[in-house]
Amino acid sequence: MNRNKIVSAEEAAELINDGDVIATEGFVGIGFAEELALAIEKRFLHSQTPRNLTLLYAAGQGDGKTRGLNHFAHEGMVKRIVGGHWGLVPSLGKLALEGKIEAYNFPQGVISHLFRDIAAKKPGTLTNVGLHTFVDPRYEGGKMNQTTQEDLVKLIEIEGQEYLFYKTFPLNVALLRGTTADVEGNISMEKEALVLEALAIAQAVKNSGGIVIVQVERVTNFHRTNPQMIVIPGILVDCVVVAKPENHAQTFAEHYNPSYTGEISVPKSMVKAIPLNSRKIIARRASMFLKINSVVNLGIGMPEGVASVANEENILDYITLTVEPGGIGGIPAGGLSFGAVSNAQAIVSQPSQFDFYDGGGLDQAFLGMAEADQNGHVNVSKFANRIAGAGGFINISQNAKAVYFMGTFTAKSDILIENGQIRIVRDSDELKFTKKVGQITFNGQFAAQKGQTVYYITERAVFKLTDKGLELIEIAPGVDLEKDILQKMQFKPLISPQLELMDARIFLPGQMKIRKDQSLSPDDRMHYEKDTNTLYINLEGISLYQETDVLELKDMLDKRFKSLHKKCHVVVNYDNFYLGHDAEPLFFEMVKYNIDNYYLTSTRYSTNAFFRRHIGSHFAQINAKLYATQHEALGKENS
């Protein structure tokens, strides 16, 4: 028996009661039920009901002006918000700053997991995400104003390890979105750019005894598609609203882009180049950190430029770009389409993406930086006159193997780029490198204790995180160290004894030509550190198919070792290294010869688990261990 679940937006809005806890789906404008939000707002403005609502949402849902969750920004309409990001909902942010609503900011990935835990009726979400940030109850507990009093997160210890416990609570209403619904309420998402956490929210609300309302573009009597394409099964859906086309755009910037759904594939030339300015300088320097075969996350804003530069330099194929709402591979979109991906290899649910991120799956993360302090702490979440929120920043920055924060050196400045140098034409007194950040979104001291690799990249200086704080390692050509850098910081950083100029190619028009391949010269492949008598050998990206390939490498290494006239410590990078079956015997014969004749000690590493398992036993036979990371290799006893 068919159960026709189609209702009007107005009828759906009438189902919302005063005091309801509402869960909404969306990422910027992707997946947000704009038609439903408009109808609920219209009802409130006409009748002053529903009132005292609680909103729970993971990602930012708005356009920074009036759309998205901004429809709920009326006094009396909302009592409490538990949100992952606030920057796109300035109207709600204003109510929070004025103390007119209770306001919490939790990490985006934590909230996406909270939906699953509510569905399973677990007491809460247990995670390390948020430790030693403003979310930690030893700091602010995620509370964004004095009106907010209830503790929703606890610090607990299990087997000597600290964790945060985020409490679950029942949900009354889900406002979701899909593409096509049948009369039973089964929802497919063939024209949606992301699937987000739609299923988790629907399950959470249904198991809380609430109602699930889904906005769609169209309806059909029966789905003529593979059942695996149904994202929200009809057993979870109470009613369906067919939206007006203007209220069901794929993103808040584009009505429909078929490359976001895999309907078409767009050429890489579609990625816009950036003019040579501060943003491009920062993106260029960041791109030079990209490692072959890395899984990478790019944040919104400044980090988006990394994709543009990587495309311009023909190194996009080096890496796999990902975005936190679920996109893997392809070319991430920017602006109000951020979150969508052209030519994606796969699109997974947002909770699943954060499972991968939280477990350390990201090799590199490039994120924005509003302000940083002498301890390496970074704030992107709260300022005197606005609440931005953390979004996925805490999940990503806390768990990626290497993090690169990107931002201009001061809040506002004009620079002139000429003859491969920069000149500060007008600088700002609004400093971003402060004694103490306004809120700790990233804890530098915690990162240093874990041995995390962290850099801070600006247009005129590059810093590295150490256990003693920030260390200045590079400055731009043309910049005065004292006047343009040190006088524009509220603290004095450590200054590297090997302070260098940033690569001159960064400041010149045209390509930098930073693409690397296995034909790199020995000077590019090997670096000798005289103070420690250590030779660093980079075999990244090299493929050895046959014995002649091994002989070429052996000749290169022999010449370098003999030039030192003594034995040395050796560290070898085998990332993205390929060793063919025919080349294996001679290669390991060469390695054993080098150990016996040239090495004092040796360590080697590769982040590729398959390579370590496949080749590791061969290294073990010659008493040579293969580690997973450089940090692990250098931190353990040499073998």
Summary of the structure (lengths in Angstrom):
residues: 639
radius of gyration: 26.6
end to end distance: 70.4
largest distance: 87.4
contacts: 2240
relative contact order: 0.09
helix: 29%
strand: 27%
